[in-house]
C-alpha cells in the first residue's frame, strides 16, 4: 500500500489529500476510497470464493478479472440475482459479463469488451477447498 502512487489517480485540485486516510473526490461525483478501506478489502481475503456465510446475494459485482466465471460466486447468487464480472487475462481480451440466475438457470450476456481490469488472484489456503 505504501508504494502505490495514489496521487496519480486524483485530480490536481485534490492531490494535497492523496495520502490522507479519507475518501478523496476524483470527479464525476465519484471518490477514491480511503487507504484503510482499500487495505481491509484487499488483504487476507479471496474474492474468488465470495462470502458464503452471508449468501445468497441479490447483486454481485466483481472488480477484478478472473480467467473464468467463478463457480462459488454463481452458487452464491440468489435466484433472480445479477452479477457483473470482467473475465479474461489482465490487459488482453477481457469481456464484461452480466450474469443472471432465473429459476436456477444461469444466463449470460456480454456487456462490452474491456482491457483494464487487474487479475482476480486466488489465495492458496486449505480453508478455500
C-alpha positions, 0 to 999 in steps of 0.5 A: 500500500505504501508504494502505490502512487495514489496521487496519480489517480486524483485530480490536481485540485485534490492531490494535497489529500492523496495520502490522507486516510479519507475518501478523496473526490476524483470527479464525476461525483465519484471518490477514491476510497480511503487507504484503510478501506482499500487495505481491509478489502484487499488483504487476507481475503479471496474474492474468488470464493465470495462470502458464503456465510452471508449468501445468497446475494441479490447483486454481485459485482466483481472488480477484478478479472478472473480467467473464468466465471467463478463457480462459488460466486454463481452458487452464491447468487440468489435466484433472480440475482445479477452479477457483473464480472470482467473475465479474461487475462489482465490487459488482453481480451477481457469481456464484461459479463452480466450474469443472471440466475432465473429459476436456477438457470444461469444466463449470460450476456456480454456487456462490452469488451474491456482491457483494464481490469487487474487479475482476480488472484486466488489465495492458496489456503486449505480453508478455500477447498 
